[in-house]
Amino acid sequence: MIKTFSLTDIGKKRSMNQDFVFSSEKSVGNLPNLFIVADGMGGHNGGGYASSYAVEVIREFIENSDLTGPEALFKSAIEEANTKVRIKAAENPELSGMGTTVVMACLFDDTLYVANVGDSRLYVIDSDIRQITTDHSYVEEMIKVGQLDRESARTHSQKNIITRAVGAEDTVVSDFFSVALHPGDTVLMCSDGLTNMLEDRDISLILKSGRDVVGKAEELVKAANANGGKDNIAVILIEPFSGQN
């Protein structure tokens, strides 16, 4: 039996919460379930609007689409969100330049399908912690070409610069992944407000504690805030085979 819990938190430093989550264990259109994290950016009002609006466009697209394959559904839904976010930004000067990250997932039996744009992440935690998504960020590009090591990237002055976002350009390219899951696995989806405050090993320790799914999610947010809480925090936890460990 699947167990999930989601929450967002404004953090300790920000005046607005521009993170947005959507979590449904029930079917959405042709998908058996749907989970989305979005981290907005741009202006006083733009970021919060971009994240919530993009998620709503994605949800509506999937709900009404005749497409059945998760890859086609995810990529088309993200493209639709990109187009509509850009239209809204052009219509309202207060929203000019807004954009948002998106990481989304659905679970078919024991396979997880994932798409992302930006630096919000999806992890699978078993005996280890594995980041499934690849950040679309300036520091990740530097790591790929050998100009920066991963440890230095955590504190790099430009670590928050992303190279792809929904709404940033006329077209958007999303990455797609499929992951086989096993009993005992936990799925974490989150914004960088969590991962900039906690290292992977700290996240893994919390998720391997004896708490239930709600307690684990709340403890992740509490720990991120205790380490500075410099950004909004978004978390979705999924235990696909709860009770089968």
C-alpha positions as CSV (number, residue, x, y, z in Angstrom):
1,M,0.0,0.0,0.0
2,I,1.3,3.4,-1.0
3,K,1.8,6.0,1.7
4,T,2.6,9.7,0.9
5,F,2.9,13.0,2.6
6,S,3.7,16.5,1.2
7,L,4.3,19.9,2.7
8,T,5.9,23.2,2.0
9,D,7.5,25.7,4.5
10,I,8.4,29.3,4.0
11,G,11.8,28.8,5.7
12,K,13.6,31.3,8.0
13,K,14.7,34.0,5.6
14,R,12.0,34.5,2.9
15,S,8.9,36.7,3.2
16,M,6.9,34.7,0.7
17,N,6.6,31.0,-0.1
18,Q,7.1,30.4,-3.8
19,D,7.3,26.6,-3.6
20,F,4.2,24.6,-4.6
21,V,3.4,20.9,-4.4
22,F,0.7,18.7,-5.8
23,S,0.2,15.1,-4.5
24,S,-2.5,12.6,-5.6
25,E,-2.5,9.0,-4.7
26,K,-5.6,8.6,-6.9
27,S,-5.7,8.7,-10.7
28,V,-5.3,11.9,-12.7
29,G,-6.5,11.4,-16.2
30,N,-4.7,8.3,-17.6
31,L,-2.1,8.2,-14.8
32,P,-2.7,6.1,-11.7
33,N,-1.3,8.9,-9.4
34,L,0.6,12.1,-9.8
35,F,3.2,14.0,-7.7
36,I,4.7,17.5,-8.5
37,V,7.1,19.9,-6.9
38,A,7.6,23.4,-8.3
39,D,10.0,26.1,-7.1
40,G,9.1,29.5,-8.6
41,M,11.3,32.5,-9.3
42,G,10.8,36.1,-10.4
43,G,9.7,39.3,-8.8
44,H,7.6,39.9,-5.7
45,N,4.6,38.1,-7.0
46,G,6.0,36.2,-10.0
47,G,7.6,33.2,-8.4
48,G,4.7,32.1,-6.3
49,Y,2.3,32.6,-9.2
50,A,4.6,30.7,-11.7
51,S,4.9,27.6,-9.5
52,S,1.2,27.3,-8.6
53,Y,0.0,28.2,-12.2
54,A,2.4,25.8,-13.9
55,V,1.3,22.9,-11.6
56,E,-2.3,23.7,-12.3
57,V,-1.7,23.7,-16.1
58,I,0.1,20.4,-15.9
59,R,-2.6,18.8,-13.8
60,E,-5.4,20.0,-16.1
61,F,-3.5,18.9,-19.2
62,I,-2.9,15.4,-17.8
63,E,-6.5,15.2,-16.6
64,N,-7.9,16.0,-20.1
65,S,-5.3,14.4,-22.4
66,D,-5.8,11.3,-24.5
67,L,-2.1,10.4,-24.2
68,T,-1.4,7.3,-22.2
69,G,2.4,7.0,-22.0
70,P,3.9,8.8,-19.0
71,E,6.9,10.2,-21.1
72,A,4.7,11.7,-23.7
73,L,2.2,13.0,-21.1
74,F,4.9,14.6,-18.9
75,K,6.8,16.2,-21.7
76,S,3.6,17.6,-23.4
77,A,2.2,18.8,-20.1
78,I,5.5,20.7,-19.3
79,E,5.5,22.2,-22.8
80,E,1.9,23.4,-22.2
81,A,2.8,24.9,-18.9
82,N,5.8,26.7,-20.4
83,T,3.6,28.2,-23.1
84,K,0.9,29.4,-20.7
85,V,3.4,30.7,-18.1
86,R,5.0,32.8,-20.8
87,I,1.6,34.1,-22.0
88,K,0.7,35.2,-18.5
89,A,4.1,36.9,-18.0
90,A,3.6,38.8,-21.2
91,E,0.1,40.0,-20.2
92,N,1.1,41.3,-16.8
93,P,4.2,43.5,-16.2
94,E,4.3,42.4,-12.5
95,L,4.8,38.8,-13.7
96,S,7.5,39.6,-16.3
97,G,10.4,37.2,-16.1
98,M,8.7,34.6,-13.9
99,G,9.5,30.9,-14.2
100,T,9.6,27.8,-12.2
101,T,11.3,24.5,-11.8
102,V,9.2,21.3,-12.1
103,V,9.9,17.8,-11.0
104,M,7.0,15.3,-11.4
105,A,6.5,11.6,-11.0
106,C,4.0,8.8,-11.2
107,L,4.1,5.2,-10.0
108,F,2.9,2.3,-12.2
109,D,3.2,-0.9,-10.1
110,D,6.9,-1.1,-9.3
111,T,8.2,1.5,-11.8
112,L,8.5,5.2,-11.1
113,Y,8.4,7.6,-14.1
114,V,10.0,11.0,-13.6
115,A,10.4,14.3,-15.5
116,N,12.2,17.4,-14.4
117,V,13.2,20.9,-15.5
118,G,15.5,23.0,-13.3
119,D,17.1,22.0,-10.0
120,S,14.3,20.5,-7.9
121,R,15.1,16.9,-7.3
122,L,13.9,13.4,-7.0
123,Y,15.8,10.8,-4.9
124,V,15.3,7.1,-4.2
125,I,16.5,6.0,-0.8
126,D,17.2,2.3,-0.1
127,S,20.4,1.2,1.6
128,D,21.9,4.2,-0.1
129,I,20.5,7.6,-1.4
130,R,20.4,8.0,-5.2
131,Q,19.6,11.3,-7.0
132,I,17.6,10.3,-10.0
133,T,17.2,13.7,-11.6
134,T,20.1,15.8,-12.9
135,D,20.1,19.5,-11.9
136,H,19.8,22.0,-14.8
137,S,22.1,24.4,-13.1
138,Y,25.3,26.4,-13.8
139,V,27.3,24.5,-11.2
140,E,26.2,21.1,-12.6
141,E,27.5,22.2,-16.0
142,M,30.8,23.1,-14.4
143,I,30.9,19.7,-12.7
144,K,30.3,17.9,-16.0
145,V,33.3,19.6,-17.7
146,G,35.6,19.1,-14.7
147,Q,35.8,22.7,-13.6
148,L,34.2,22.1,-10.2
149,D,33.9,19.2,-7.8
150,R,30.6,18.3,-6.2
151,E,31.6,19.3,-2.7
152,S,32.7,22.8,-3.8
153,A,29.5,23.1,-5.7
154,R,27.5,23.1,-2.5
155,T,28.9,26.4,-1.4
156,H,29.5,28.0,-4.8
157,S,28.4,31.6,-5.1
158,Q,26.4,30.8,-8.3
159,K,24.8,27.6,-7.2
160,N,21.3,29.0,-7.5
161,I,21.6,29.9,-11.2
162,I,19.6,27.4,-13.2
163,T,20.0,26.8,-16.9
164,R,16.4,25.6,-17.6
165,A,13.1,26.6,-16.2
166,V,9.4,26.5,-17.2
167,G,8.6,29.9,-18.6
168,A,12.2,31.0,-19.2
169,E,12.3,30.5,-23.0
170,D,9.9,30.0,-25.9
171,T,10.7,26.2,-25.8
172,V,11.5,24.0,-22.8
173,V,13.3,20.7,-22.7
174,S,12.6,18.3,-19.9
175,D,14.5,15.2,-18.9
176,F,12.7,11.9,-18.4
177,F,13.7,8.9,-16.3
178,S,12.2,5.5,-15.3
179,V,13.3,3.7,-12.1
180,A,12.5,0.2,-10.9
181,L,11.5,0.3,-7.2
182,H,11.7,-2.4,-4.6
183,P,10.1,-3.0,-1.2
184,G,11.8,-0.8,1.4
185,D,12.4,2.1,-1.1
186,T,11.4,5.6,-0.3
187,V,11.0,8.4,-2.9
188,L,11.8,12.0,-2.0
189,M,10.9,14.9,-4.2
190,C,12.1,18.3,-3.1
191,S,13.1,21.9,-3.9
192,D,16.6,23.2,-3.4
193,G,15.5,24.8,-0.2
194,L,16.0,21.3,1.3
195,T,19.1,20.2,-0.5
196,N,21.0,23.4,0.0
197,M,20.5,23.1,3.7
198,L,21.0,19.3,4.1
199,E,23.6,17.0,2.7
200,D,22.4,13.7,1.1
201,R,23.7,11.7,4.0
202,D,21.7,13.8,6.5
203,I,18.6,13.3,4.4
204,S,19.2,9.6,4.2
205,L,19.6,9.3,8.0
206,I,16.3,11.1,8.6
207,L,14.5,8.9,6.1
208,K,15.9,5.7,7.6
209,S,14.6,6.7,11.1
210,G,11.7,4.8,12.6
211,R,9.3,7.7,12.1
212,D,6.2,7.4,9.9
213,V,6.0,9.2,6.6
214,V,4.6,12.3,8.1
215,G,7.2,12.4,10.8
216,K,10.0,12.0,8.3
217,A,8.8,14.8,6.1
218,E,8.4,17.1,9.1
219,E,11.8,16.3,10.4
220,L,13.4,17.1,7.0
221,V,11.8,20.5,7.1
222,K,12.8,21.0,10.7
223,A,16.4,20.1,10.0
224,A,16.6,22.4,7.0
225,N,15.4,25.3,9.1
226,A,17.8,24.4,11.9
227,N,20.6,24.6,9.4
228,G,19.6,28.1,8.3
229,G,16.3,27.8,6.4
230,K,17.6,30.2,3.7
231,D,14.9,29.4,1.2
232,N,11.4,27.9,0.9
233,I,11.3,24.2,1.4
234,A,9.1,21.7,-0.5
235,V,8.9,18.0,0.3
236,I,6.9,15.1,-1.1
237,L,7.7,11.7,0.4
238,I,6.4,8.5,-1.2
239,E,6.6,5.0,0.4
240,P,5.5,2.8,-2.5
241,F,5.4,-0.5,-0.7
242,S,4.5,0.6,2.9
243,G,4.0,-2.5,5.0
244,Q,6.0,-4.7,2.7
245,N,9.5,-4.0,4.1
